[in-house]
């Protein structure tokens, strides 16, 4: 299955009955990391749990989630789009993946070294501010 570079986030969710409509809940972490914002409209693709779940199969080579688009030690040029709750700069790269950049301000373009990688965000250290 090919996954678009426009993918902002990927998660598993149940469909619940809410009277005259059905609801799919977005995990809080997707909003907190900046992948999606309340009140915005998004295109949604649904994939059968059986078709995409490694939990139902014994295939050890199939990743259960998309892998982060960055690796520790990687150098990236990023633009700071937002400031997080802790005052750190927030940059987004492929598929909306977040890189947190301490000490950066909105609008800055900086060269960073990725120092820490998690499934839904990374941390980058500024190595050059004049780009």
C-alpha positions in Angstrom: 0.0 0.0 0.0 1.4 3.4 -1.0 1.1 6.2 1.6 0.8 9.8 0.4 3.4 12.4 1.5 0.4 14.5 2.4 -0.5 12.1 5.3 -0.6 14.2 8.5 -1.0 11.3 11.0 -2.0 7.7 11.3 -3.7 6.0 14.2 -6.2 3.3 15.0 -9.7 4.3 16.2 -13.1 2.8 16.7 -16.2 4.1 15.0 -18.9 4.9 17.6 -22.6 5.5 17.2 -23.7 9.0 18.2 -27.4 8.9 17.3 -27.8 10.3 13.8 -24.1 10.1 13.0 -21.0 8.0 13.5 -17.9 9.4 15.2 -14.2 8.6 14.8 -12.1 10.0 17.7 -8.7 11.6 17.0 -6.2 10.8 19.7 -5.2 13.9 21.9 -1.5 13.4 21.0 -2.3 14.2 17.3 -3.7 17.6 18.3 -1.0 18.3 20.9 1.8 17.5 18.4 0.3 19.8 15.8 -0.6 17.1 13.3 -4.3 18.2 13.3 -6.2 21.2 14.7 -9.7 21.3 16.1 -12.1 23.1 13.8 -10.1 22.4 10.7 -11.5 20.1 7.9 -9.5 17.0 6.8 -9.9 14.3 4.2 -10.2 10.9 6.0 -9.2 7.5 4.6 -10.3 4.4 6.3 -8.4 1.1 6.1 -9.8 -2.1 7.4 -8.2 -3.2 10.6 -7.6 -6.7 9.1 -5.9 -5.3 6.0 -3.4 -3.0 7.8 -2.9 -4.5 11.2 0.2 -6.4 12.1 -1.6 -7.5 15.3 -3.7 -9.9 13.3 -0.7 -11.3 11.3 2.6 -12.9 12.3 4.6 -10.9 9.7 7.5 -9.5 11.8 8.7 -7.4 8.8 5.6 -5.2 8.5 5.8 -2.1 10.6 2.7 -1.4 12.8 3.0 2.4 12.2 4.7 4.6 9.6 8.3 5.1 10.6 9.5 8.7 11.4 10.8 10.5 8.3 14.0 11.6 10.2 16.8 9.8 12.0 19.0 10.8 15.0 22.1 12.6 13.7 20.4 13.7 10.5 20.9 17.3 9.4 17.8 19.2 8.3 17.0 22.7 7.1 13.6 23.7 8.6 11.4 26.7 8.9 9.8 27.3 12.3 6.0 27.5 11.9 4.8 27.8 15.4 5.8 28.0 19.1 4.9 25.1 21.4 3.5 25.3 24.9 7.0 25.1 26.4 8.2 28.0 24.2 10.1 25.8 21.7 10.0 26.3 18.0 7.9 23.8 16.0 8.8 22.8 12.4 6.9 20.3 10.3 8.5 18.0 7.7 7.2 15.1 5.6 3.6 14.0 6.4 3.3 16.8 9.0 5.9 15.1 11.3 7.0 17.6 14.0 10.5 18.6 14.9 10.8 20.6 18.1 13.6 23.1 18.0 14.4 24.8 21.4 15.6 28.4 21.1 14.0 29.0 17.6 11.4 31.7 16.8 8.5 31.7 14.3 9.6 32.5 10.8 13.2 31.5 11.3 14.9 29.1 8.9 17.5 27.1 10.7 19.9 24.2 10.2 19.3 21.6 12.8 20.8 18.3 13.9 18.1 15.8 14.9 19.1 14.7 18.5 16.1 12.6 19.5 13.5 10.7 17.5 10.1 9.5 18.8 7.2 8.0 16.9 5.3 11.3 16.6 8.0 14.0 17.0 11.7 14.6 17.0 13.9 17.2 18.7 16.5 19.1 16.8 19.4 21.3 18.0 20.2 24.4 16.0 23.6 24.2 14.4 23.3 27.2 12.1 20.9 30.2 12.3 22.0 32.1 9.2 20.4 30.2 6.3 
